[in-house]
Amino acid sequence: MNSLLKEIEEKVLNEIPLGSQEVSSLTSLDGSDLFELFALANRLRERYHGNEIRLCSIINAKSGLCPEDCAFCAQSLHSRTDIDTYPLVEAREIMTAAQEAQGNGAVEFSIVTSGYGIKDEKEMSNICRALRELKEGASLERCASLGVLDRAALRRLKEAGLQRFHHNLETARSFFSKICTTHEYEEDIETVRVAKKVGLKVCCGGIFGLGESWEQRIELALTLRELGVDSVPLNFLNPIKGTKLESANNLTPRECLEIIALYRLLLPEKDVLVCGGREVNLRDLQSLMFFAGANGTMTGNYLTTPGRSPREDRQLIEDLGLRIKKII
């Protein structure tokens, strides 16, 4: 076994946090050493999460017309994309989607809205109503991704039944201004901190293939570790026509697997989920995402692009001899 990987495994198992320099040295592995990295990440996944795979699902509950200028996003007013736009859907539509997700094996369901945050009282009331109905009518962990919110709003959502708040940082602080200029990185950081303070679990990750460096990928992971987030969704850019990054082609399947593995090493106990863009970027290597250290994935459709069918995802997990995590 590669001596560096052996040393790193001993550190992780002894709960000694890895530093950026030693993790950075793993980004140049090749050949059998690279597969040893994946094997190490797989052992850590098994150690902390067994052979259970966590499935989550979402509803795009409010689509498009977002004033933010995120370079990758089809829902931004600054893009030239052709997508459906609509206001916040009714609570019954959210419930229907949640029940379908539960039937497909998901243990977590997230209400996702476009925009900087929820400022309209009617929208907030409708989301709280939907959360109360989900608490009564579905056996899923209730999550929401609603943008930048303050303590009062997050506490109100928690009282209505929210259990987990999703808020991606998207990329490293040092690269953020290349991707978004309409709000500050610290606003996202503060939202995550406040969500933790009011007692919510936090799902927070990023998107890769934006043009960021390996050092910036590691920087993001270290920021997430410092914030103490509970789960980490890893998204891989699916370039959409009409966005600023429509011509980006920055990832290979192997690189995606390396990202997954490094995040498992840096965040060994956390839920690491592979989400948007896996079909496009991993291609025929999708089944290796769990061997590379992921213990979960998003199933069903994404915000503006289709995903794989839940049936195919369940079959993939079964074929690997893994089990879908059940609702307790």
Secondary structure, DSSP 8 states (H G I E B T S, - for coil): --HHHHHHHHHHHTT----HHHHHGGGG--HHHHHHHHHHHHHHHHHHHTTEEEEEEEEEEEBS-B----TT-TTBTTS------B----HHHHHHHHHHHHHTT-SEEEEEE-SS----HHHHHHHHHHHHHHHHH--SEEEEE-SS--HHHHHHHHHHT--EEE---BS-TTTGGGT--SS-HHHHHHHHHHHHHTT-EEE--EEE-SS--HHHHHHHHHHHHHHT-SEEEEEE----TTSTTTT-----HHHHHHHHHHHHHHSTTSEEEE-TTHHHHHGGGTTHHHHTT--EEE-S--SSS----HHHHHHHHHHTT-EE----
